[in-house]
């Protein structure tokens, strides 16, 4: 079974899951794994260039948000 099929099967299983405590355990496990990942790893030159290119493209296509608008939006999340 390929990885895409396995992912879809897992999503289907989770969507049908009714046991709240089991779901919480799965959620805690996933979040604990995410916390342990190294998010401070520097970008490779290729990754950095891709991000720069995408940012420039977004700017050209007006896919931007003003910093004040973003801060207001973030404050609403809390």
N, C-alpha and C positions, 0 to 999 in steps of 0.2 A: 504494500500500500504506500503510495507516495505521500509526501508531506502535506500537499494541498488537500488531499482527501482526508487525511488525519485531522487537519485543522477544521475542515468543514464538519466532520463527525463530532469533534469536540464542541464546536459552536452549537450544533444541533442538540447535543446532550445538555449543555448548559442552559440553552433556551427552554428546555422542558423540565429542568430541575425545579423541584418544589420544596426540597428540604433546605430551609434557611440556614441552619447551623452548618450543614455540609458546604453550602455555597460560601459561607463566611470563611470556612477553613481554606477553601480553594483560593478565595480572594486574598486572604492573609498570606498564603504561600506565594502567590504571584507577586504581591507587593513587596514581600521580603526579598525576593530574588531581584526585583527592580532596584531596591535600595542598595543592594550589594554590588550592582554594576558600577563600573568606573565611568562616571559621566564627565570626568575631567580630562579624559584622553584627548590629546590634541588632534586636530584634523590633519589628514594627509594633504599634500599640496593639491591633489586631484579633487578631494572632497571640498576643500576650501574654494577652489576655482569654480566648482559646480554651484556652490552656495552663492558665490558672488554673481555668477551668470544669472542664476534664478532671481536673485534680488534685483538686479538691473532690469531683467525682463518684467518682473512684477511692477517695478517703478514706471517703466514705459507704458504698461497697460493699466496704470492707475489702481493697482491692487495694493494699496498702502493704507495705513491708518495713522492719524496724527498721534503723537505721544500723549497729549492731554486726553484724547478720546480713549486711548488704550488704558491709561491710568484710571479713568472713570469707570470703564468696563470692568477692570480688575477689582475695583472697590465694591462693585455690585456682586461679585462672586462670593464675597466673605459674609 
